[in-house]
Amino acid sequence: MLVYAVPLVLPLSIDIHLAIFSPGLSDAPSLLQSLVEPADLDTQITKNNPDVIVMDIRMKNYNGIELTKKIVEKHPKMKIVILLGYDYDEYIEAANQAGAYAFVTKEKSAFELANAIRQSYLGFTLFPNKSLKKTIHSLTKTELEVLKLISEDKTNAEISEMLMLSKRTVEHHVSSIIRKLDVDSRVGAVVKAIKLGLLNY
């Protein structure tokens, strides 16, 4: 597993590195690489295809939330962990809407961040409990339309044609729906949507 840290100061990178590489972690990543310049991220993703990206929300000349949105739009399956100094609800919600898999505050230990990285790698979302109700019901209008068509057993190609969206955009929406509903498949998304009444809009 390849993990990118964008950007992280060296001591924190070392702490995370030690936590992730702790003995007994069979799913530990093979490499943690810190990228000092966020502008190089897209090129590095295309070149090396990292499994998880740890994204600092506040960077010089960059906004981690906006950068996350752009990455997820272009690479729908990319798993991103947002790192911030505090856990205000608006930031947690923004991270979720942007397509992040997890949100971790800098006050948490390196081991907790390492756990968020591993859980994201495995396809699970991890957000503070106080924001769970918000994240479940945070599907956009387009995502709800896509979800309804999924429930009608439409393929991505059919959804693309019906909603006049590119196939990549549809893939992004499907990935976002699955992530936000905290399920692992299209079928799981439909089942949960029925339970939550999300198809009756």
VODO-791563 format. One record per residue (C-alpha): residue number from 1; x, y, z. Coordinates in steps of 0.1 Angstrom, whole numbers, plus 5000, padded with zeros to 4 digits. Last residue first. Layout:
<nodes>
+-----+------+------+------+
:   k :   xx :   yy :   zz :
+-----+------+------+------+
: NUM :    X :    Y :    Z :
...
+-----+------+------+------+
</nodes>
This chain:
<nodes>
+-----+------+------+------+
:   k :   xx :   yy :   zz :
+-----+------+------+------+
: 201 : 4620 : 5121 : 4971 :
: 200 : 4609 : 5086 : 4979 :
: 199 : 4641 : 5068 : 4971 :
: 198 : 4658 : 5081 : 5002 :
: 197 : 4634 : 5064 : 5026 :
: 196 : 4662 : 5055 : 5050 :
: 195 : 4655 : 5017 : 5048 :
: 194 : 4651 : 5020 : 5010 :
: 193 : 4684 : 5039 : 5007 :
: 192 : 4701 : 5012 : 5028 :
: 191 : 4690 : 4985 : 5004 :
: 190 : 4699 : 5005 : 4974 :
: 189 : 4734 : 5014 : 4987 :
: 188 : 4740 : 4977 : 4996 :
: 187 : 4731 : 4967 : 4961 :
: 186 : 4755 : 4993 : 4946 :
: 185 : 4782 : 4979 : 4969 :
: 184 : 4803 : 4984 : 5000 :
: 183 : 4781 : 5005 : 5023 :
: 182 : 4788 : 5036 : 5043 :
: 181 : 4759 : 5056 : 5028 :
: 180 : 4783 : 5084 : 5021 :
: 179 : 4809 : 5061 : 5006 :
: 178 : 4785 : 5042 : 4983 :
: 177 : 4769 : 5074 : 4971 :
: 176 : 4803 : 5090 : 4965 :
: 175 : 4815 : 5060 : 4945 :
: 174 : 4782 : 5061 : 4924 :
: 173 : 4786 : 5098 : 4918 :
: 172 : 4822 : 5095 : 4907 :
: 171 : 4813 : 5066 : 4884 :
: 170 : 4786 : 5088 : 4869 :
: 169 : 4811 : 5116 : 4863 :
: 168 : 4835 : 5092 : 4846 :
: 167 : 4807 : 5079 : 4824 :
: 166 : 4800 : 5115 : 4813 :
: 165 : 4766 : 5129 : 4822 :
: 164 : 4735 : 5133 : 4800 :
: 163 : 4712 : 5120 : 4828 :
: 162 : 4697 : 5092 : 4807 :
: 161 : 4729 : 5085 : 4787 :
: 160 : 4752 : 5084 : 4818 :
: 159 : 4726 : 5064 : 4837 :
: 158 : 4725 : 5038 : 4808 :
: 157 : 4763 : 5036 : 4808 :
: 156 : 4765 : 5033 : 4846 :
: 155 : 4740 : 5004 : 4844 :
: 154 : 4703 : 5007 : 4853 :
: 153 : 4689 : 4983 : 4878 :
: 152 : 4659 : 5005 : 4888 :
: 151 : 4676 : 5010 : 4922 :
: 150 : 4706 : 5023 : 4903 :
: 149 : 4683 : 5048 : 4886 :
: 148 : 4671 : 5060 : 4920 :
: 147 : 4707 : 5063 : 4933 :
: 146 : 4717 : 5084 : 4902 :
: 145 : 4688 : 5108 : 4909 :
: 144 : 4697 : 5110 : 4945 :
: 143 : 4734 : 5116 : 4936 :
: 142 : 4722 : 5144 : 4913 :
: 141 : 4702 : 5160 : 4941 :
: 140 : 4732 : 5157 : 4965 :
: 139 : 4734 : 5131 : 4991 :
: 138 : 4741 : 5145 : 5026 :
: 137 : 4716 : 5124 : 5046 :
: 136 : 4740 : 5098 : 5059 :
: 135 : 4767 : 5124 : 5064 :
: 134 : 4745 : 5146 : 5086 :
: 133 : 4734 : 5119 : 5109 :
: 132 : 4771 : 5108 : 5113 :
: 131 : 4784 : 5142 : 5123 :
: 130 : 4785 : 5138 : 5160 :
: 129 : 4802 : 5104 : 5156 :
: 128 : 4834 : 5119 : 5141 :
: 127 : 4841 : 5105 : 5106 :
: 126 : 4856 : 5072 : 5094 :
: 125 : 4846 : 5057 : 5061 :
: 124 : 4854 : 5021 : 5052 :
: 123 : 4870 : 5009 : 5019 :
: 122 : 4899 : 4988 : 5032 :
: 121 : 4923 : 5016 : 5024 :
: 120 : 4901 : 5040 : 5043 :
: 119 : 4902 : 5018 : 5074 :
: 118 : 4940 : 5016 : 5071 :
: 117 : 4944 : 5053 : 5068 :
: 116 : 4920 : 5060 : 5096 :
: 115 : 4939 : 5035 : 5118 :
: 114 : 4972 : 5052 : 5111 :
: 113 : 4955 : 5085 : 5121 :
: 112 : 4945 : 5069 : 5154 :
: 111 : 4980 : 5055 : 5158 :
: 110 : 4995 : 5089 : 5152 :
: 109 : 4976 : 5102 : 5181 :
: 108 : 4947 : 5126 : 5177 :
: 107 : 4953 : 5164 : 5182 :
: 106 : 4958 : 5168 : 5145 :
: 105 : 4921 : 5161 : 5139 :
: 104 : 4910 : 5132 : 5117 :
: 103 : 4884 : 5131 : 5089 :
: 102 : 4880 : 5100 : 5068 :
: 101 : 4869 : 5087 : 5034 :
: 100 : 4870 : 5121 : 5017 :
:  99 : 4846 : 5128 : 4988 :
:  98 : 4843 : 5166 : 4989 :
:  97 : 4809 : 5163 : 5006 :
:  96 : 4824 : 5143 : 5035 :
:  95 : 4852 : 5169 : 5039 :
:  94 : 4827 : 5197 : 5038 :
:  93 : 4806 : 5180 : 5065 :
:  92 : 4836 : 5176 : 5087 :
:  91 : 4846 : 5212 : 5081 :
:  90 : 4812 : 5225 : 5089 :
:  89 : 4809 : 5203 : 5120 :
:  88 : 4841 : 5218 : 5136 :
:  87 : 4867 : 5191 : 5143 :
:  86 : 4899 : 5210 : 5150 :
:  85 : 4935 : 5210 : 5138 :
:  84 : 4927 : 5194 : 5105 :
:  83 : 4936 : 5162 : 5085 :
:  82 : 4914 : 5149 : 5057 :
:  81 : 4919 : 5112 : 5047 :
:  80 : 4915 : 5106 : 5010 :
:  79 : 4907 : 5073 : 4992 :
:  78 : 4909 : 5075 : 4954 :
:  77 : 4882 : 5055 : 4936 :
:  76 : 4867 : 5085 : 4918 :
:  75 : 4901 : 5097 : 4903 :
:  74 : 4893 : 5129 : 4883 :
:  73 : 4863 : 5140 : 4904 :
:  72 : 4880 : 5126 : 4936 :
:  71 : 4912 : 5147 : 4929 :
:  70 : 4893 : 5179 : 4922 :
:  69 : 4871 : 5176 : 4953 :
:  68 : 4901 : 5168 : 4975 :
:  67 : 4919 : 5199 : 4962 :
:  66 : 4889 : 5220 : 4972 :
:  65 : 4888 : 5205 : 5007 :
:  64 : 4926 : 5208 : 5011 :
:  63 : 4926 : 5245 : 5002 :
:  62 : 4959 : 5256 : 4986 :
:  61 : 4981 : 5287 : 4985 :
:  60 : 4999 : 5276 : 5017 :
:  59 : 4981 : 5246 : 5030 :
:  58 : 4952 : 5241 : 5054 :
:  57 : 4931 : 5210 : 5050 :
:  56 : 4961 : 5187 : 5053 :
:  55 : 4954 : 5157 : 5030 :
:  54 : 4965 : 5121 : 5038 :
:  53 : 4962 : 5103 : 5005 :
:  52 : 4955 : 5065 : 5003 :
:  51 : 4962 : 5038 : 4977 :
:  50 : 4987 : 5057 : 4957 :
:  49 : 4986 : 5054 : 4918 :
:  48 : 5023 : 5060 : 4910 :
:  47 : 5023 : 5081 : 4878 :
:  46 : 4987 : 5093 : 4876 :
:  45 : 4987 : 5100 : 4913 :
:  44 : 5021 : 5117 : 4912 :
:  43 : 5010 : 5140 : 4883 :
:  42 : 4979 : 5150 : 4903 :
:  41 : 4999 : 5156 : 4934 :
:  40 : 5026 : 5178 : 4919 :
:  39 : 5008 : 5211 : 4927 :
:  38 : 5005 : 5199 : 4963 :
:  37 : 5043 : 5206 : 4968 :
:  36 : 5059 : 5190 : 4999 :
:  35 : 5047 : 5155 : 4991 :
:  34 : 5054 : 5131 : 5019 :
:  33 : 5057 : 5094 : 5010 :
:  32 : 5047 : 5065 : 5032 :
:  31 : 5056 : 5031 : 5018 :
:  30 : 5047 : 4994 : 5020 :
:  29 : 5015 : 5000 : 5038 :
:  28 : 5005 : 4979 : 5069 :
:  27 : 4978 : 4953 : 5063 :
:  26 : 4994 : 4926 : 5085 :
:  25 : 4998 : 4951 : 5113 :
:  24 : 5016 : 4929 : 5139 :
:  23 : 5046 : 4952 : 5144 :
:  22 : 5039 : 4989 : 5140 :
:  21 : 5045 : 5002 : 5104 :
:  20 : 5015 : 5025 : 5104 :
:  19 : 5024 : 5040 : 5138 :
:  18 : 5060 : 5045 : 5129 :
:  17 : 5052 : 5062 : 5096 :
:  16 : 5026 : 5084 : 5113 :
:  15 : 5052 : 5096 : 5138 :
:  14 : 5077 : 5101 : 5110 :
:  13 : 5053 : 5121 : 5089 :
:  12 : 5045 : 5142 : 5120 :
:  11 : 5082 : 5149 : 5126 :
:  10 : 5087 : 5158 : 5089 :
:   9 : 5060 : 5183 : 5084 :
:   8 : 5031 : 5171 : 5064 :
:   7 : 5020 : 5181 : 5029 :
:   6 : 5002 : 5162 : 5014 :
:   5 : 5010 : 5128 : 5029 :
:   4 : 5009 : 5101 : 5003 :
:   3 : 5003 : 5064 : 5012 :
:   2 : 5013 : 5034 : 4990 :
:   1 : 5000 : 5000 : 5000 :
+-----+------+------+------+
</nodes>
